[in-house]
Amino acid sequence: MFGQRPADFQLTQAKLAQMATTIDSAALLTYRAARQRDQGRTVTREAAMAKMAATEGAQQVIDAAVQLWGGAGVVHGNVVESLYREIRALRIYEGATEVQQLIIGRDLLKEA
Ligand SMILES: Cc1cc2nc3c(=O)[nH]c(=O)nc-3n(C[C@H](O)[C@H](O)[C@H](O)COP(=O)(O)OP(=O)(O)OC[C@H]3O[C@@H](n4cnc5c(N)ncnc54)[C@H](O)[C@@H]3O)c2cc1C
């Protein structure tokens, strides 16, 4: 693009930074829930936070990946195009995002 690689643009680097941070945030929430569960502790809130952050974050990251690919990102068969379709259901099953929000909100209020 304009004689440069997409990675040379600061906006691309910013997008990559956001994507990596979103992925690491979800991973850390997941490891926290897993560690607490291994310790025999209740992880109602922690597991809900991990599930919500991982699936909502994945949707954002994949959407950003499609954007980085431009028109090629929506061509059938491209890996980001197929991920874009596949990720959508994960925000619904195993407890939809709204249900995770209810679980987290109720748990916070119970503590308060
Ligand atoms: C690809 C896929 C695979 C699946 N695999 C399985 C499986 O293997 N085994 C299995 O048992 N089920 C499976 N399911 C079903 C899945 O668990 C349900 O789709 C999920 O629980 C949501 O239920 P629902 O589709 O009836 O939507 P609904 O419960 O009708 O929800 C519709 C919408 O309302 C929202 N909502 C619900 N309650 C509230 C509330 N109190 N306040 C605000 N909004 C709310 C939801 O978040 C959602 O956005 C699968 C679903 C999909 C899409």
The ligand as a Gaussian input file, in Angstrom:
#p B3LYP/6-31G(d) Opt

LIG

0 1
 C      -23.561000     -23.838000      17.285000
 C      -24.341000     -24.198000      18.523000
 C      -24.040000     -25.367000      19.172000
 C      -24.757000     -25.734000      20.316000
 N      -24.429000     -26.902000      20.922000
 C      -25.141000     -27.297000      21.988000
 C      -24.856000     -28.549000      22.631000
 O      -23.940000     -29.270000      22.234000
 N      -25.600000     -28.922000      23.694000
 C      -26.622000     -28.139000      24.173000
 O      -27.267000     -28.533000      25.139000
 N      -26.913000     -26.955000      23.572000
 C      -26.205000     -26.512000      22.511000
 N      -26.510000     -25.307000      21.912000
 C      -27.622000     -24.519000      22.434000
 C      -27.136000     -23.332000      23.217000
 O      -26.732000     -23.703000      24.509000
 C      -28.278000     -22.313000      23.242000
 O      -28.393000     -21.767000      21.926000
 C      -27.984000     -21.190000      24.242000
 O      -28.109000     -21.687000      25.558000
 C      -28.953000     -20.025000      24.072000
 O      -30.267000     -20.492000      24.145000
 P      -31.314000     -20.094000      23.010000
 O      -30.683000     -20.348000      21.672000
 O      -32.575000     -20.791000      23.360000
 O      -31.473000     -18.540000      23.147000
 P      -32.344000     -17.791000      24.242000
 O      -32.105000     -18.366000      25.602000
 O      -33.754000     -17.683000      23.745000
 O      -31.649000     -16.374000      24.208000
 C      -31.883000     -15.441000      23.145000
 C      -31.167000     -14.147000      23.479000
 O      -31.673000     -13.616000      24.702000
 C      -30.609000     -13.359000      25.586000
 N      -31.023000     -13.528000      26.977000
 C      -31.321000     -14.671000      27.625000
 N      -31.675000     -14.431000      28.902000
 C      -31.586000     -13.074000      29.053000
 C      -31.831000     -12.188000      30.124000
 N      -32.237000     -12.646000      31.331000
 N      -31.639000     -10.877000      29.922000
 C      -31.239000     -10.409000      28.731000
 N      -31.019000     -11.189000      27.663000
 C      -31.183000     -12.506000      27.817000
 C      -29.534000     -14.347000      25.200000
 O      -28.276000     -13.907000      25.629000
 C      -29.662000     -14.308000      23.698000
 O      -28.980000     -13.179000      23.183000
 C      -25.788000     -24.908000      20.791000
 C      -26.060000     -23.693000      20.134000
 C      -25.352000     -23.335000      19.029000
 C      -25.672000     -22.010000      18.343000

